[in-house]
Amino acid sequence: MRLQSLKAPELYAVRGIDHRTVPALVLDTVTWDLRPGNPPSFEPSPPDAQTPKVLDSATGARRGILTVLPSLDAPAQGKILVMLRQVQREAKRLDFPQDGKAAFPALREQFAELPLVFDAIRATRIISTWKKFSTEAPLLCPACGEPIKTDGSSRIRAHFTREGTPCNRNGTGFSLEERLEQTPRENAEKQDARNSKTEKKRARKKTRRALPVKSEAGKKRAGEKTHHALPVKSEAGNVKSASPEIQAEMLSSFRAAGLTPVGHIAEIPTRPTLAKCEECGYTVGISLQSVLDGKRCRHLEARKVAAEAEAAEAKAVAEAKKAKQETERAAAENQKAAAKAAAQAKAEELARKAPEIAMNAGYEPKEPFPGRSRPWSCTCLVCHQDRRPTFASIEAGGRCSHRTTAKAASL
């Protein structure tokens, strides 16, 4: 979460010491410095240094948001929430965080026997408010089973397994089967509702098709589809249902427009009639209403020949363009292969030099070099404790804080 959205003292869902989501109490919205020692000391960061840096190179202090977390041997979550609410009430009574520097020693001493840990954590470890996290049904990772969140594209946000390693499902989406396993009852209800809606639509459509229609005699006949009856073709190419005067008028209208009807003329003025153009010989579909409105044949036969020539020219241009694109693609692939080879050589050189750089920084590697941004299992040469720094943090000057156990910061 962002620092601007935090409130203190309030309960939040935080990624804990063992990388699992636990309830925690944020005591202050400004950063505090955790200085190593036995026990470690806490004090607010200087006003000109309110930045979420991991390590203060000047004092060796770790900087972050002052938070009360459950320890590794903490009891069930319900008991932890009771303890955290006790700390919250006492913090409000001691006017925390307004008078945090003076009230912190008393607060720390009062709850020294509880399985809680005072720590300075980064704001990125804070997921959301505990109320929001506990009321929403959390999604579970299909791979490791840990509670997860999704982004706007329904992809799984980055999280860790119980062993503390990044999960291999980070940044991936749910399949249909996995989505159904998350909320089976809710999805089943939605599917039932969709099926019921589909069945109702089909029933309405079937009912409309079977509605009774009037016959020529004015009687209703059930089960017939509603459609316009086609006129009967006569020997002259007109319709029998029309009178001779109307037939002659319809035929003359087409011939005046330079069209000769092919077959019968549609009785309905808006229905298309096949007619052959006397000028270009192309057969078009045009309605009597369009003819009366002044529309004529567009001479599509001549346009068709021109369109074929234009299509042949466009095809030649497309083939030339395709050949050029293939040449450019081959050049780009060669360039990409060269860049990949150079990057591979650079990565091999970094993997060769990384152990020496880690030894100079006070770490003895326990496994091969995993990469610049992945945790690297090492042993501190000073306190002989197992650590998992990233090579990027080692290059940036990050060093071991020499905390012997996670309980060293506990109360």
VEXPA-678107 format. One record per residue (C-alpha): y, z, x; residue number from 1. Coordinates in nm, 4 decimals, padded with zeros to 6 digits. Layout:
<nodes>
+----------+----------+----------+--------+
:        Y :        Z :        X : badren :
+----------+----------+----------+--------+
:        Y :        Z :        X :    NUM :
...
+----------+----------+----------+--------+
</nodes>
This chain:
<nodes>
+----------+----------+----------+--------+
:        Y :        Z :        X : badren :
+----------+----------+----------+--------+
:  00.0000 :  00.0000 :  00.0000 :      1 :
:  00.3636 : -00.0374 :  00.1011 :      2 :
:  00.5563 :  00.2649 :  00.2253 :      3 :
:  00.8269 :  00.2064 : -00.0374 :      4 :
:  00.5779 :  00.2509 : -00.3234 :      5 :
:  00.4362 :  00.5855 : -00.2039 :      6 :
:  00.5266 :  00.9173 : -00.3663 :      7 :
:  00.4665 :  01.2652 : -00.2280 :      8 :
:  00.2852 :  01.4903 : -00.2826 :      9 :
:  00.0500 :  01.2663 : -00.4860 :     10 :
: -00.3226 :  01.1811 : -00.4896 :     11 :
: -00.4266 :  00.8383 : -00.3631 :     12 :
: -00.7494 :  00.6482 : -00.3003 :     13 :
: -00.7813 :  00.6174 :  00.0781 :     14 :
: -01.0349 :  00.4663 :  00.3170 :     15 :
: -01.1712 :  00.7840 :  00.4765 :     16 :
: -01.3060 :  00.8769 :  00.8183 :     17 :
: -01.6471 :  00.7198 :  00.7444 :     18 :
: -01.4776 :  00.4057 :  00.5982 :     19 :
: -01.5628 :  00.5022 :  00.2390 :     20 :
: -01.3049 :  00.5274 : -00.0393 :     21 :
: -01.2193 :  00.8957 : -00.0984 :     22 :
: -00.9414 :  01.0900 : -00.2740 :     23 :
: -00.6616 :  01.2071 : -00.0459 :     24 :
: -00.3252 :  01.3821 : -00.0786 :     25 :
: -00.0178 :  01.2128 :  00.0686 :     26 :
:  00.2195 :  01.4920 :  00.1749 :     27 :
:  00.5162 :  01.2858 :  00.2957 :     28 :
:  00.6414 :  00.9292 :  00.2599 :     29 :
:  00.7922 :  00.9199 :  00.6094 :     30 :
:  00.5823 :  00.8893 :  00.9237 :     31 :
:  00.4641 :  01.1894 :  01.1250 :     32 :
:  00.3472 :  01.2123 :  01.4861 :     33 :
:  00.0006 :  01.3557 :  01.5586 :     34 :
: -00.0049 :  01.4780 :  01.9168 :     35 :
: -00.3411 :  01.5437 :  02.0803 :     36 :
: -00.4390 :  01.8998 :  02.1566 :     37 :
: -00.6666 :  02.1820 :  02.0425 :     38 :
: -00.5685 :  02.2028 :  01.7642 :     39 :
: -00.3560 :  01.8877 :  01.7301 :     40 :
:  00.0114 :  01.9344 :  01.6471 :     41 :
:  00.2119 :  01.7538 :  01.3805 :     42 :
:  00.5841 :  01.6914 :  01.3508 :     43 :
:  00.8009 :  01.4304 :  01.1734 :     44 :
:  00.8744 :  01.1152 :  01.3694 :     45 :
:  01.2297 :  01.0730 :  01.5020 :     46 :
:  01.4689 :  00.9134 :  01.2495 :     47 :
:  01.5130 :  00.6095 :  01.4757 :     48 :
:  01.1354 :  00.5604 :  01.5085 :     49 :
:  01.0233 :  00.5378 :  01.1447 :     50 :
:  00.7870 :  00.2473 :  01.2070 :     51 :
:  00.4133 :  00.2381 :  01.1325 :     52 :
:  00.3123 :  00.2022 :  01.4976 :     53 :
: -00.0389 :  00.3113 :  01.5839 :     54 :
:  00.0533 :  00.4798 :  01.9119 :     55 :
:  00.3773 :  00.6082 :  02.0599 :     56 :
:  00.3595 :  00.5118 :  02.4257 :     57 :
:  00.6303 :  00.7614 :  02.5219 :     58 :
:  00.4626 :  01.0796 :  02.3937 :     59 :
:  00.1026 :  00.9649 :  02.3424 :     60 :
:  00.1258 :  01.0594 :  01.9734 :     61 :
: -00.0457 :  00.8690 :  01.6941 :     62 :
:  00.2035 :  00.7858 :  01.4193 :     63 :
:  00.1285 :  00.7480 :  01.0476 :     64 :
:  00.1552 :  00.8928 :  00.6954 :     65 :
:  00.0795 :  01.2678 :  00.6775 :     66 :
: -00.2309 :  01.2912 :  00.4568 :     67 :
: -00.4959 :  01.5503 :  00.3645 :     68 :
: -00.8448 :  01.3943 :  00.3722 :     69 :
: -01.1967 :  01.5262 :  00.3053 :     70 :
: -01.3891 :  01.6019 :  00.6238 :     71 :
: -01.7233 :  01.4451 :  00.7084 :     72 :
: -01.9162 :  01.7488 :  00.5770 :     73 :
: -01.7100 :  01.7718 :  00.2544 :     74 :
: -01.8891 :  01.8591 : -00.0735 :     75 :
: -01.9055 :  01.6468 : -00.3881 :     76 :
: -01.6018 :  01.4523 : -00.5017 :     77 :
: -01.5299 :  01.6807 : -00.7979 :     78 :
: -01.4935 :  01.9869 : -00.5737 :     79 :
: -01.2778 :  01.7908 : -00.3293 :     80 :
: -01.0387 :  01.6969 : -00.6116 :     81 :
: -01.0049 :  02.0650 : -00.7087 :     82 :
: -00.9212 :  02.1564 : -00.3466 :     83 :
: -00.6711 :  01.8716 : -00.3114 :     84 :
: -00.4938 :  01.9733 : -00.6324 :     85 :
: -00.4667 :  02.3298 : -00.4967 :     86 :
: -00.3020 :  02.1908 : -00.1821 :     87 :
: -00.0765 :  01.9747 : -00.4009 :     88 :
:  00.0438 :  02.2741 : -00.6064 :     89 :
:  00.1063 :  02.4797 : -00.2940 :     90 :
:  00.2939 :  02.1910 : -00.1296 :     91 :
:  00.5235 :  02.1629 : -00.4307 :     92 :
:  00.5796 :  02.5403 : -00.4215 :     93 :
:  00.6742 :  02.5206 : -00.0518 :     94 :
:  00.9216 :  02.2401 : -00.1312 :     95 :
:  00.7217 :  01.9739 :  00.0451 :     96 :
:  00.8259 :  01.7168 :  00.1702 :     97 :
:  01.1971 :  01.8128 :  00.1616 :     98 :
:  01.1284 :  02.1147 :  00.3815 :     99 :
:  00.8107 :  01.9722 :  00.5319 :    100 :
:  00.8642 :  02.0647 :  00.8967 :    101 :
:  00.9120 :  02.4336 :  00.8150 :    102 :
:  00.6496 :  02.4468 :  00.5382 :    103 :
:  00.3725 :  02.2585 :  00.7188 :    104 :
:  00.2453 :  02.5485 :  00.9396 :    105 :
:  00.2105 :  02.7785 :  00.6385 :    106 :
:  00.0361 :  02.5093 :  00.4337 :    107 :
: -00.2005 :  02.4319 :  00.7189 :    108 :
: -00.2867 :  02.7967 :  00.7807 :    109 :
: -00.3461 :  02.8715 :  00.4123 :    110 :
: -00.6129 :  02.6046 :  00.3728 :    111 :
: -00.7721 :  02.6325 :  00.7168 :    112 :
: -01.1138 :  02.7305 :  00.5778 :    113 :
: -01.1477 :  02.4357 :  00.3388 :    114 :
: -01.3395 :  02.1205 :  00.4393 :    115 :
: -01.0162 :  01.9222 :  00.4628 :    116 :
: -00.8530 :  01.7333 :  00.7481 :    117 :
: -00.4817 :  01.6869 :  00.8129 :    118 :
: -00.4295 :  01.3423 :  00.9638 :    119 :
: -00.1618 :  01.0767 :  01.0221 :    120 :
: -00.3008 :  00.7501 :  00.8845 :    121 :
: -00.1678 :  00.3985 :  00.8516 :    122 :
: -00.0354 :  00.2868 :  00.5138 :    123 :
: -00.2897 :  00.0028 :  00.5090 :    124 :
: -00.5699 :  00.2588 :  00.4587 :    125 :
: -00.4144 :  00.3659 :  00.1255 :    126 :
: -00.5663 :  00.1493 : -00.1512 :    127 :
: -00.3980 :  00.2667 : -00.4742 :    128 :
: -00.3173 :  00.5797 : -00.6721 :    129 :
: -00.6236 :  00.7911 : -00.7462 :    130 :
: -00.5536 :  00.7793 : -01.1201 :    131 :
: -00.5588 :  00.4000 : -01.1230 :    132 :
: -00.8632 :  00.3818 : -00.8953 :    133 :
: -01.0659 :  00.6317 : -01.0999 :    134 :
: -00.9808 :  00.4857 : -01.4441 :    135 :
: -01.0630 :  00.1278 : -01.3485 :    136 :
: -01.4312 :  00.0470 : -01.3253 :    137 :
: -01.4637 : -00.0324 : -00.9521 :    138 :
: -01.6473 : -00.3424 : -00.8441 :    139 :
: -01.9361 : -00.3014 : -00.6003 :    140 :
: -02.0023 : -00.5282 : -00.3047 :    141 :
: -02.3241 : -00.7294 : -00.3634 :    142 :
: -02.4102 : -00.7001 :  00.0076 :    143 :
: -02.3392 : -00.3356 :  00.1041 :    144 :
: -02.2841 : -00.1635 : -00.2345 :    145 :
: -01.9428 : -00.0174 : -00.1407 :    146 :
: -01.6532 : -00.0035 : -00.3943 :    147 :
: -01.4287 : -00.3066 : -00.3441 :    148 :
: -01.1151 : -00.4750 : -00.4711 :    149 :
: -01.0511 : -00.8460 : -00.5292 :    150 :
: -00.7419 : -01.0588 : -00.4627 :    151 :
: -00.5646 : -01.2973 : -00.6982 :    152 :
: -00.8290 : -01.5646 : -00.6398 :    153 :
: -01.1175 : -01.3236 : -00.7244 :    154 :
: -01.2271 : -01.3109 : -00.3600 :    155 :
: -01.3572 : -00.9851 : -00.2108 :    156 :
: -01.0954 : -00.7987 : -00.0053 :    157 :
: -01.1801 : -00.6833 :  00.3468 :    158 :
: -01.3869 : -00.3633 :  00.3547 :    159 :
: -01.6421 : -00.1848 :  00.5733 :    160 :
: -02.0083 : -00.0972 :  00.5310 :    161 :
: -02.1394 :  00.2585 :  00.5493 :    162 :
: -02.2115 :  00.2020 :  00.9195 :    163 :
: -01.8424 :  00.1256 :  00.9800 :    164 :
: -01.8848 : -00.2460 :  01.0493 :    165 :
: -01.6959 : -00.5206 :  00.8606 :    166 :
: -01.8980 : -00.6509 :  00.5655 :    167 :
: -02.0137 : -01.0129 :  00.5837 :    168 :
: -01.8933 : -01.0741 :  00.2251 :    169 :
: -01.5251 : -01.0258 :  00.3116 :    170 :
: -01.3152 : -01.3117 :  00.1742 :    171 :
: -01.5957 : -01.4561 : -00.0417 :    172 :
: -01.6158 : -01.4870 : -00.4203 :    173 :
: -01.8728 : -01.3731 : -00.6760 :    174 :
: -02.1426 : -01.6039 : -00.8048 :    175 :
: -02.2070 : -01.6174 : -01.1803 :    176 :
: -02.5141 : -01.3945 : -01.1466 :    177 :
: -02.3244 : -01.1381 : -00.9359 :    178 :
: -02.0350 : -01.1349 : -01.1843 :    179 :
: -02.2772 : -01.0688 : -01.4711 :    180 :
: -02.4364 : -00.7823 : -01.2748 :    181 :
: -02.0967 : -00.6152 : -01.2289 :    182 :
: -02.0218 : -00.5722 : -01.6014 :    183 :
: -02.3359 : -00.6802 : -01.7881 :    184 :
: -02.2525 : -00.5312 : -02.1281 :    185 :
: -01.8962 : -00.6611 : -02.1322 :    186 :
: -02.0060 : -01.0095 : -02.0281 :    187 :
: -02.2885 : -01.0067 : -02.2827 :    188 :
: -02.0414 : -00.9198 : -02.5610 :    189 :
: -01.8084 : -01.2002 : -02.4495 :    190 :
: -02.0967 : -01.4465 : -02.4400 :    191 :
: -02.2078 : -01.3435 : -02.7897 :    192 :
: -01.8540 : -01.3934 : -02.9175 :    193 :
: -01.8361 : -01.7394 : -02.7591 :    194 :
: -02.1721 : -01.8364 : -02.9078 :    195 :
: -02.0647 : -01.7162 : -03.2531 :    196 :
: -01.7407 : -01.9125 : -03.2282 :    197 :
: -01.9289 : -02.2271 : -03.1240 :    198 :
: -02.1705 : -02.1934 : -03.4156 :    199 :
: -01.8810 : -02.1565 : -03.6612 :    200 :
: -01.7179 : -02.4726 : -03.5262 :    201 :
: -02.0405 : -02.6671 : -03.5624 :    202 :
: -02.0865 : -02.5411 : -03.9205 :    203 :
: -01.7305 : -02.6440 : -04.0156 :    204 :
: -01.7776 : -02.9891 : -03.8631 :    205 :
: -02.1079 : -03.0338 : -04.0453 :    206 :
: -01.9456 : -02.9277 : -04.3720 :    207 :
: -01.6611 : -03.1773 : -04.3293 :    208 :
: -01.9080 : -03.4591 : -04.2671 :    209 :
: -02.0984 : -03.3749 : -04.5860 :    210 :
: -01.7937 : -03.3503 : -04.8144 :    211 :
: -01.8266 : -03.5639 : -05.1294 :    212 :
: -01.6194 : -03.8828 : -05.1402 :    213 :
: -01.5214 : -04.1071 : -05.4273 :    214 :
: -01.7103 : -04.4313 : -05.4764 :    215 :
: -01.5643 : -04.7543 : -05.6096 :    216 :
: -01.6625 : -04.6461 : -05.9622 :    217 :
: -01.4676 : -04.3202 : -05.9174 :    218 :
: -01.7765 : -04.1004 : -05.8983 :    219 :
: -01.8468 : -03.8459 : -05.6222 :    220 :
: -02.1445 : -03.8964 : -05.3959 :    221 :
: -02.2454 : -03.6075 : -05.1712 :    222 :
: -02.3645 : -03.6593 : -04.8151 :    223 :
: -02.1679 : -03.9816 : -04.7468 :    224 :
: -01.9369 : -04.0061 : -04.4452 :    225 :
: -01.5725 : -04.0744 : -04.5112 :    226 :
: -01.4809 : -04.4178 : -04.3752 :    227 :
: -01.3005 : -04.7291 : -04.4815 :    228 :
: -01.5319 : -04.9958 : -04.6238 :    229 :
: -01.5117 : -05.3242 : -04.4323 :    230 :
: -01.4009 : -05.6238 : -04.6395 :    231 :
: -01.6604 : -05.8898 : -04.7129 :    232 :
: -01.6239 : -06.2103 : -04.5123 :    233 :
: -01.5748 : -06.5337 : -04.7067 :    234 :
: -01.6358 : -06.8935 : -04.6051 :    235 :
: -01.2650 : -06.9464 : -04.5390 :    236 :
: -01.2510 : -06.6474 : -04.3060 :    237 :
: -01.0541 : -06.4322 : -04.5475 :    238 :
: -01.1581 : -06.1330 : -04.7577 :    239 :
: -01.3114 : -06.1605 : -05.1005 :    240 :
: -01.1394 : -05.8485 : -05.2276 :    241 :
: -00.7955 : -06.0106 : -05.1902 :    242 :
: -00.6574 : -06.2655 : -05.4337 :    243 :
: -00.6194 : -06.6299 : -05.3202 :    244 :
: -00.2427 : -06.5925 : -05.2953 :    245 :
: -00.2713 : -06.2868 : -05.0683 :    246 :
: -00.5408 : -06.4566 : -04.8579 :    247 :
: -00.3194 : -06.7590 : -04.8000 :    248 :
: -00.0191 : -06.5402 : -04.7174 :    249 :
: -00.2149 : -06.3332 : -04.4633 :    250 :
: -00.3620 : -06.6458 : -04.2999 :    251 :
: -00.0227 : -06.8167 : -04.2824 :    252 :
:  00.1315 : -06.5103 : -04.1219 :    253 :
: -00.1230 : -06.5233 : -03.8380 :    254 :
: -00.0875 : -06.9003 : -03.7888 :    255 :
:  00.2921 : -06.8736 : -03.7861 :    256 :
:  00.2522 : -06.6305 : -03.4963 :    257 :
:  00.0357 : -06.8824 : -03.3061 :    258 :
: -00.2905 : -06.6994 : -03.3800 :    259 :
: -00.6112 : -06.8155 : -03.5486 :    260 :
: -00.8219 : -06.5339 : -03.6974 :    261 :
: -01.1777 : -06.5124 : -03.5658 :    262 :
: -01.3879 : -06.3974 : -03.8608 :    263 :
: -01.2343 : -06.2075 : -04.1487 :    264 :
: -00.8849 : -06.0598 : -04.1628 :    265 :
: -00.8836 : -05.6823 : -04.2039 :    266 :
: -00.7803 : -05.5837 : -04.5550 :    267 :
: -00.5956 : -05.2766 : -04.4239 :    268 :
: -00.2674 : -05.3951 : -04.2639 :    269 :
: -00.2862 : -05.1440 : -03.9770 :    270 :
: -00.6465 : -05.2288 : -03.8786 :    271 :
: -00.6838 : -05.4755 : -03.5842 :    272 :
: -00.8070 : -05.8300 : -03.6496 :    273 :
: -00.9599 : -06.0515 : -03.3802 :    274 :
: -00.7468 : -06.3644 : -03.3386 :    275 :
: -00.7425 : -06.6435 : -03.0799 :    276 :
: -00.4097 : -06.7405 : -02.9235 :    277 :
: -00.3408 : -07.1160 : -02.9631 :    278 :
: -00.1348 : -07.1237 : -02.6412 :    279 :
: -00.3499 : -06.9396 : -02.3864 :    280 :
: -00.6860 : -06.9378 : -02.5687 :    281 :
: -00.7259 : -06.5611 : -02.5182 :    282 :
: -00.8786 : -06.3558 : -02.8008 :    283 :
: -00.6741 : -06.0488 : -02.8862 :    284 :
: -00.7049 : -05.7635 : -03.1354 :    285 :
: -00.3888 : -05.7413 : -03.3426 :    286 :
: -00.3165 : -05.5992 : -03.6878 :    287 :
: -00.1427 : -05.7768 : -03.9719 :    288 :
:  00.1330 : -05.5151 : -03.9647 :    289 :
:  00.2006 : -05.5917 : -03.5970 :    290 :
:  00.2198 : -05.9645 : -03.6742 :    291 :
:  00.4683 : -05.8987 : -03.9540 :    292 :
:  00.6698 : -05.6797 : -03.7148 :    293 :
:  00.7089 : -05.9745 : -03.4774 :    294 :
:  00.4510 : -05.8891 : -03.2098 :    295 :
:  00.2709 : -06.1796 : -03.0461 :    296 :
: -00.0011 : -06.2521 : -02.7852 :    297 :
:  00.0935 : -06.1446 : -02.4373 :    298 :
: -00.1038 : -06.4368 : -02.2843 :    299 :
: -00.3389 : -06.2079 : -02.1025 :    300 :
: -00.5582 : -06.4953 : -01.9762 :    301 :
: -00.2844 : -06.6195 : -01.7446 :    302 :
: -00.2076 : -06.2633 : -01.6483 :    303 :
: -00.5748 : -06.2057 : -01.5757 :    304 :
: -00.5787 : -06.4861 : -01.3150 :    305 :
: -00.2665 : -06.3459 : -01.1523 :    306 :
: -00.4136 : -05.9975 : -01.1624 :    307 :
: -00.7312 : -06.1186 : -00.9891 :    308 :
: -00.5265 : -06.2747 : -00.7084 :    309 :
: -00.3217 : -05.9569 : -00.6780 :    310 :
: -00.6400 : -05.7470 : -00.6710 :    311 :
: -00.7859 : -05.9637 : -00.3921 :    312 :
: -00.4690 : -05.9179 : -00.1882 :    313 :
: -00.4673 : -05.5434 : -00.2540 :    314 :
: -00.8327 : -05.5244 : -00.1468 :    315 :
: -00.7538 : -05.6943 :  00.1840 :    316 :
: -00.4663 : -05.4516 :  00.2437 :    317 :
: -00.6903 : -05.1550 :  00.1556 :    318 :
: -00.9593 : -05.2718 :  00.3967 :    319 :
: -00.7056 : -05.3050 :  00.6771 :    320 :
: -00.5697 : -04.9602 :  00.5951 :    321 :
: -00.9211 : -04.8168 :  00.5898 :    322 :
: -00.9967 : -04.9666 :  00.9336 :    323 :
: -00.6765 : -04.8153 :  01.0686 :    324 :
: -00.7625 : -04.4760 :  00.9186 :    325 :
: -01.1093 : -04.4865 :  01.0739 :    326 :
: -00.9555 : -04.5598 :  01.4143 :    327 :
: -00.7096 : -04.2735 :  01.3741 :    328 :
: -00.9890 : -04.0445 :  01.2504 :    329 :
: -01.2019 : -04.1254 :  01.5556 :    330 :
: -00.9077 : -04.0502 :  01.7844 :    331 :
: -00.8405 : -03.7234 :  01.6001 :    332 :
: -01.2066 : -03.6213 :  01.6268 :    333 :
: -01.2027 : -03.6902 :  02.0011 :    334 :
: -00.8875 : -03.4832 :  02.0365 :    335 :
: -01.0398 : -03.2059 :  01.8252 :    336 :
: -01.3558 : -03.2069 :  02.0364 :    337 :
: -01.1485 : -03.1813 :  02.3553 :    338 :
: -00.9471 : -02.8920 :  02.2089 :    339 :
: -01.2678 : -02.7205 :  02.0988 :    340 :
: -01.4159 : -02.7546 :  02.4453 :    341 :
: -01.0992 : -02.6117 :  02.5999 :    342 :
: -01.1017 : -02.3202 :  02.3534 :    343 :
: -01.4699 : -02.2561 :  02.4292 :    344 :
: -01.3978 : -02.2498 :  02.8008 :    345 :
: -01.1071 : -02.0119 :  02.7423 :    346 :
: -01.3262 : -01.7841 :  02.5267 :    347 :
: -01.5963 : -01.7775 :  02.7958 :    348 :
: -01.3360 : -01.6901 :  03.0581 :    349 :
: -01.2017 : -01.4085 :  02.8357 :    350 :
: -01.5560 : -01.2756 :  02.7735 :    351 :
: -01.6098 : -01.2677 :  03.1507 :    352 :
: -01.2859 : -01.0778 :  03.2233 :    353 :
: -01.2883 : -00.8470 :  02.9166 :    354 :
: -01.5254 : -00.5777 :  03.0578 :    355 :
: -01.3114 : -00.5408 :  03.3686 :    356 :
: -00.9938 : -00.5085 :  03.1600 :    357 :
: -01.1641 : -00.2478 :  02.9371 :    358 :
: -01.2760 : -00.0450 :  03.2438 :    359 :
: -00.9205 : -00.0485 :  03.3770 :    360 :
: -00.8015 :  00.0824 :  03.0370 :    361 :
: -01.0487 :  00.3754 :  03.0484 :    362 :
: -01.3314 :  00.2318 :  02.8381 :    363 :
: -01.6883 :  00.1567 :  02.9406 :    364 :
: -01.8348 : -00.1191 :  02.7159 :    365 :
: -02.1698 : -00.0476 :  02.5477 :    366 :
: -02.2264 : -00.3946 :  02.4065 :    367 :
: -02.1313 : -00.7543 :  02.4900 :    368 :
: -01.7761 : -00.8662 :  02.4228 :    369 :
: -01.7538 : -00.9331 :  02.0404 :    370 :
: -01.4152 : -01.1058 :  02.0347 :    371 :
: -01.0482 : -01.0227 :  02.0474 :    372 :
: -01.0057 : -00.8720 :  01.6983 :    373 :
: -01.3464 : -00.7141 :  01.6281 :    374 :
: -01.4335 : -00.3480 :  01.7036 :    375 :
: -01.5975 : -00.3071 :  02.0464 :    376 :
: -01.8386 : -00.0165 :  02.1015 :    377 :
: -01.7213 :  00.1630 :  02.4162 :    378 :
: -01.7337 :  00.5059 :  02.5796 :    379 :
: -01.4135 :  00.6767 :  02.6921 :    380 :
: -01.4302 :  00.7495 :  03.0667 :    381 :
: -01.2157 :  01.0625 :  03.0178 :    382 :
: -01.3600 :  01.2441 :  02.7136 :    383 :
: -01.6963 :  01.0605 :  02.7164 :    384 :
: -01.6797 :  00.9988 :  02.3398 :    385 :
: -01.7900 :  00.6808 :  02.1613 :    386 :
: -01.4950 :  00.4703 :  02.0552 :    387 :
: -01.4558 :  00.1348 :  01.8772 :    388 :
: -01.1242 : -00.0187 :  01.9876 :    389 :
: -01.0440 : -00.3867 :  01.9566 :    390 :
: -00.9659 : -00.5902 :  02.2652 :    391 :
: -00.6295 : -00.6814 :  02.1109 :    392 :
: -00.5368 : -00.3114 :  02.0869 :    393 :
: -00.6482 : -00.2575 :  02.4501 :    394 :
: -00.4254 : -00.5456 :  02.5596 :    395 :
: -00.1361 : -00.3993 :  02.3561 :    396 :
: -00.1666 : -00.0681 :  02.5420 :    397 :
: -00.3788 :  00.1298 :  02.2968 :    398 :
: -00.5769 :  00.4068 :  02.4576 :    399 :
: -00.8179 :  00.6845 :  02.3537 :    400 :
: -00.6511 :  00.9949 :  02.2065 :    401 :
: -00.9355 :  01.2102 :  02.3493 :    402 :
: -01.0278 :  01.3747 :  02.0198 :    403 :
: -01.3740 :  01.5208 :  02.0780 :    404 :
: -01.4888 :  01.5220 :  01.7130 :    405 :
: -01.3521 :  01.4380 :  01.3730 :    406 :
: -01.3365 :  01.8159 :  01.3030 :    407 :
: -01.0848 :  01.8706 :  01.5782 :    408 :
: -00.8071 :  01.7914 :  01.3310 :    409 :
: -00.9671 :  01.9924 :  01.0488 :    410 :
: -00.8354 :  02.3175 :  00.9185 :    411 :
+----------+----------+----------+--------+
</nodes>
